[in-house]
């Protein structure tokens, strides 16, 4: 059963205890009336003072027992109500945390629904549960809630850290609606001067197109480099740096915080370039990497 259905069951049990308390209270006038009736039936001579006193004592004792039972039932109601209120608060917190985790994990709608009961059942008939046993079970459930809440909080923190780490890795093209015009590795020099090692990937672009960072990070360089023309470099942490070159102009400065998809420059053909495009490099711990291994999530093709 879900947390809410369990708490609804608890409300039903509280109502049962309350009904029992009302039934016990209703028996009080019957007890007194029974004593009076006995006194009337016994009649004059057969009913002496001692017998009357004894019957009154029995009636008083029964009333005290009824009062004690009623007070005990009321204490059970109060205890159940208090515990149920605490569990309701815990359930609300866990449901909210669970919903956040489900959204953060990218689960599809309905894949993990906290509002729907899980399937369960059994052939055994239901039996009344003593209040003491019920309260003990609620205490155990409260402990389970606390433990589950701690675990969910840890999972939420891990998911948050994972999301940050994923956002700090190249995961998209630096230019919208683009394609690869020159790949990483050895190639013929575009100016006809033999061969050369191409340290990055060239993306098609028009002058003035938005150049976007491929991951979260901090701008570590924005200026001019020999051969690259206007270039922006972004440090993503964990040893990763990306470079965007041949820009017509840069629109960020050193120290700027950038998020994946933020505009950092305008495409152009500055530096050693035959035409407008974006030259993109990925560096890891000071070594240039083939950006191709990051292109799986970029949806870019060569034409």
N, C-alpha and C positions, 0 to 999 in steps of 0.2 A: 504494500500500500504506500501511497505517497505521504509526505509529511502532513499535508493538509487533511487527507482522509483519516490519518491516524488521529490528528487533533479533533476532528469531528467525532470520531469514535469516543475520544475522551470526554467530549461534551455530553454524549449520550450516557456515559457511565455516571457523570456528575448528576445528570437528571434522575437516574435510577436511585442514586443515594438520597437525593432530595425527596423523592417520592416515598422512600422507605422511612425517612424522618417524619414526613407528614402522617404516614400510616401509624407510626408509633405514637405520635402526639394524639391522634384520634382515639386511641385505645384508653386514654386516661379517664374520661368521663364514664366509660363502660366499666372500668374497674371499681370506681366509687359507687356507681349504680348497683353493681353486683353485691357489694357489701351491704348496702341499704336493703336490697331485696331479700337477702338472706336473713337480715334482722327481722323483716316483716313476716317472713314465712315461719320463723321459729316461734313467734307468738309469746305473749306475756310471760307465763310461769317458766316456760322452757328456756327463756332467754334471760340469763342473769347478767349482772353488771360485768362480770369477768369476761363472759363470752362476747359482749358488746365491745369491750375494750380490746379484746384479741382481734376481732374483725376489723376494728378501726386501725389497729396496728398493721394488719395484713394489707389493708388498703393503702396506708401511708407508705409501707415498704414497696408496694407495687408502683406507687407514684414516683418514688425515688428512683426505682429501677428504670421506669419509663423516661424520667428526666435525664438520667445518666446515658441511656441509649440515644436519646435525642441529641444531647450535647456531643456525644461521640460521633454521631452521624454528621452533625454540623461541622465538627472539626475535620472530618474526612472531606466534606464538601469544600471547605476553605483550603485545605491542603491541595486537593486536586485542582481547584481553580487557580491557585498560585503557581503550581507546577505547570499547568497547562498554559498559563500566560507566559512563563519563561520559555517553554518549548515553542510557543507560537513565535516569539521574538527570534529564537534561534532558527526556526524554519524559514522565516522571512529573510534573515541574513544569508542563510545557505542558498536559498533559491536565487537571491539577487547575485551572489557570488558565482553560482553555477551558471546563471544566464550570461554573465560577463565572460566566463571562461569559454562557454559554447560559442559566443560571438567572436571572441578573440582567436579561437581555434579554427574559425571559418566553417563550422558545421552547418549543414543545410537545415532549412526550416523543418522542424518536425523530427529531425534525426535524433535529438535528445531533448524531449519535451518535459520540463519540470512540472507542468500543470496537469499532465495526464497520469492516471494510476497505472502501475505496472501490473501485468497479469499474474494472478496467484489464486489459490483456492485450496480446498481440502475436503475429504469425505467425513471427517470427524465432526460430531455435533458441537455447537458452542456451549460453553459452561460459564457460570458466573465466576468472576475473579475477585478474590478478597481485596479490599482496599489496600491492605499492607503490601500484598504482592504487586498490585498495580502501581503503587507509589515506588516500590523498589525497581520495577521495570522502567518507570519514567526517569528515575535517577540514572539508571544504566544508559538509557537513551540520551539523556542530557550529556553524559560523558562521551557517548559516541558522536553527538553533535559537535562537541568541543573539539574532539580529535579530528573529525572530518573538516571542520572549519579551518583548523591549523593546516591540514594537508592541502586544502583548496587554496589557501593563501600562499603557501609555498609554490604550488603549481602555477598560480597566477603570476608570481614574481618570476618564475622560470620562463613562462610564456612571454612575459614582457621583455626579459633579457634576450630571449631567442628572437623576438620580433626586431629588437634593436640591432642584433647581430646580422639578421637577414637583410635589414634595410641598409646596412653598412657594406653590403656586397653589391658589385655591379649587377643590375637586374633588368636593364632596359636600354633601348637605343638612345644615344644622345640627341638624335634628331627625329622628329615625327615624320611618319610616312616616307621612310628612306630605305635605301638598299646599299649593300656593300659594293664599292667600286674597285677596291684594292685590298687584298688580304695581307695578313701577317706573314713575314718570312722573306726569303730571297725573291727578288723580282727584277725585271729590267728597269733601268733608271728611266723615269718618265721624260727626262730631258735628253735622252739618247746618249748617255755617257757610260755605257756598260751596265753592270749589275750592281745591286745594293741590297742591304738587309733592311726591310721595312719593319719598324718596331711596333707598328700598330695596325689599325684597320681604318680605311677611308670610307666615309659615308657620304652619299650624294646629298647635296644641299644647294639652295639658292642663296645668293647674297642677302643677308638680313634675316634668314631663318633663325628661329630660336634654337640655341644650343643649350641642352639641359643636362644637369648632373644625373648620373646613373645610380647614385646611392647617396645616403645621408653622409654629411661630413663637414669639414672646415676648410675654407679656401686657404691653401698654403702658399700659393703663388698666383699673381695676376700681373702680367707684363709682357715683355718681348724677349724671345730667345732666338738665337741664331738659327736660321733655317725653318723655325716653327712660326715666325711672325708673332702675332698676338696669341698668347697662350694662357690658359687657366689650368691650375693644378689643384686638386681637392684631396685632402687627407681624410680617409675614412676610418682610421684606427686599425688596430691589428695588423699593421704593416702594409695596408693597401693604400695606393695613391693612383688616381686617374688623371690623365692629361688630355686637354682639348685644344687643338692647335689650328692655325691659319684663320683665326677669327677676324672679322672686319673690325670688331671692337669688343672689349670685355665690359661686362656690366656689374661685376663684383670686385671686391677688394680683399686683400689678405685679412684673415680673421673672421670673415663673414661665415655665419652658420647657414648651411644649405640643406634642404631636404630633397629626397629623390624626386626628380621632375621639375625642380626649380630652374629658372632661366639663369644662366651664368655668362652668356656671351651671344653675339650675333655672328652667324656664319659668314665666311668671306674667303679671300684668297691671298692673305698676307704671307710673307715669308717665301720659302721655296715651294711654289705651288703653280700648277698649270691652269687652275680654275677653282671656282667656289666649291668647297667641300668641307667636311669636318674630319680631321685626323684625330683618332682616339687611341690612347694607350692605357694599359693597365700595368702597374708595378706592384710587386709584392716583396717586402723586405729588401728593397733596393735592386731587385732584379725584374727586368721587363718580362711580362707574361703574354701568352697568346690570348687576346680577348675572345677568341672563338669559344673557349671553354665556358665563357659567361653568356654566350649568345643564345643559349637554350631558352632563356626566359625573355629574350628581346623580340622574338618574332621577326627577325631581319633576314632577308635572303639576298643572295648575290645575283646581279643581273649584268 
